[in-house]
Amino acid sequence: MAKYLIYFNQQWVGDHTEEWFRSRAPLAMAVVDEMKAAGVYVFAGGLEEDVETAFFADATSGTLLFTDGPFAETKEFLGGLTIVDVADEEAARMWAGKVAEACGWPQEVRRFGPVPQSRG
């Protein structure tokens, strides 16, 4: 089994009416329920659209520093994500397709790297 990240940038969503967004919610929840029933669901959720509520932590100077706002000023930002634990890339593609169809906008997929082994 391998974990895959299925995600979208908020800018990929496009302009739609409130009614359109409400019509997508049951479709998206049905895919989440299907993932849970299949035993592949790890997590799914959308992020707050106001990036000004973001903050970041930086310890590269040797001192931990917290700063309000996004790390970098950018026109694109992460809108939401889903994590699935599936047998192979084919299964990840299938779930990404279901998410894309339900949400109505594109999804990008990336496989997580191996988890480092603890020395304990």
N, C-alpha and C positions, 0 to 999 in steps of 0.2 A: 504494500500500500504506500502511496505517496500523497503528500498534501500539495494542493494547488490553490493559488490565490486567483480569484476571479474578481476583477475590479473595473471601475470606470472613473474617468475624470468628469467632474461636474459639467464642464463645457460640452461634453458629448451628448448631454441630455436633450438639449434643444429647447425651443420655446413652445410651451403647450399650455392649455387652459387648466385651471384647477380641476375641472370636471374630468379632463383627460387623465391627469395624475391619479385622481380617485379611482378611475376605472382600471388602472394598472395594479393598484395595491392588492386586490384579491388574486390576480394572476401571479404576482410575485410571491405572495404568501403560499399559494398552492405549490409552487416550485420548492419553497423551503420545506413545506410539509412532506413533499415527495422525497426530498433529500433525507429528511429525518427518517422516513419510513424505510428508505433504502440503506440506512446506516452509514451514509457518507457525509452527513452534515457535521461541521465543526463550529462554524460561526457565520453569521450574515448580519449586515447592518449598514445603514446610511449614516453619513456624517453630517453634522451641522453645517449649513451653507455659509455661515458668517465666519470667514477665516480669521477675522480680527479677534475672535475668542480663543484662537489657538495660542499656544506658548511652546517654547522649546527649552531643553536643558542641554548645556554644553560644558563638558569637562576637559576639553582639549588643552586649556591653558594650565591645567593642574588644579584649578579652583572651579567648583561647580557654580555655574551661573544660569539662572532662569531668566528668560526674556519673554515679555508679552508679544503676541503677534506671531505670524508665520515666520519660519526660518528664512525663507527667501521670498522676495516679491516676485510673483509670477501670475500669469493670466490663467493658467490651468492649475487645478488642485483636485485632490482625491475626493470623490463624491460618495463612494460606498464600496463595500467589499463583501465577498463571500469566500469562505475557506472550506474546501472539501477534501476528504481523505478517500482517495479512489485507487483502484487497481493499476490504472495506466493512463497514458495521455488520451487515448480514445474516450475513456470515461470522462475525463476532465473536459474534453471538447463537447461531449454530449451535454453535460451540466451547464457549461458556459453558454451553449446554444439555447438551452431552456431559459436561463436567466436573461439573456439578450432578448429573446422573444417576449418574455413576460414583462420586462421593464420597458422595452421599446427603444432601447439605445444600445450602442456597441459595448462590448466587454473585452477586456484584455486578460490573458491568462498567463501566469508564470508559476513554475514549479518551485517549491521551497527546496533549498539545499539540504544536505544531510545535517542531522542534529549532532553536534559534538558530543562525544562520550565523556561522561564525568569520570574523574579519577578515583571516586569513592569506592 
